[in-house]
Amino acid sequence: MTTRKKLEGNGLWESSRMMLPEHKATIIRRQLEEGRKDKPNLDPQEMELIERMLAESFHECRTISLQLYDEYEDVELTGVVTTVLTQRREIKLAVGPGEWEWIKIDEIVSVK
């Protein structure tokens, strides 16, 4: 009867009092990889639209919402573009009074 309980649910992992660090790291890595998303490939027209919206926000102080790529969860930031570094392909987004975020343009998936 005790053997049957040990093999239920998560199997021997639940009944083990000791686990090798390598095994624990492997289990954690697999769990993380299961929830990972691939970065979408944007076509040139979509990238042009994103860059145009960023420029409009910069020149007209217009508030925009950015959808950013993240491997595990959706990230959305809202604010006004205050600086554009074209050589580094980065923008500075003012997200609140005295608060800003530096964002790589290549990490932007969409703009609203």
HUTA-V164490 format. One line per field, one symbol per residue. phi: phi as a letter, one per 20 degrees, with the letter a starting at -180 (. if undefined). psi: psi as a letter, one per 30 degrees, with the letter a starting at -180 (. if undefined). burial: I if it has 16 or more other C-alpha atoms within 10 Angstrom, else O. A space follows every 50 residues. Layout:
BEGIN
phi = ???
psi = ???
burial = ???
END
This chain:
BEGIN
phi = .fffffeememfffefeccfgfffffffffffffefdeffeefgffffff fffffffffdlefcddedfbfdbfccccrdfdbcdffelccddfdafmcb cecfgfeeebcc
psi = eeeeefglcgbfeefkfkkkeeeeeeeeeeeefegkkkkkjkleeeeeee eeeeeeeeeghkklkkjkkkfflkkkkkakkfkjjeefhlljjjfljgkl kkkkeffkelk.
burial = OOOOOOOOOOOOOOOOOOOOOOOOOOOOOOOOOOOOOOOOOOOOOOIOOI OOIIIIIIOOOOIIOIIIIOOOOOOOIIIIIIIIOOOOOIIIIIIOOOOI OOIOIOOIIIIO
END
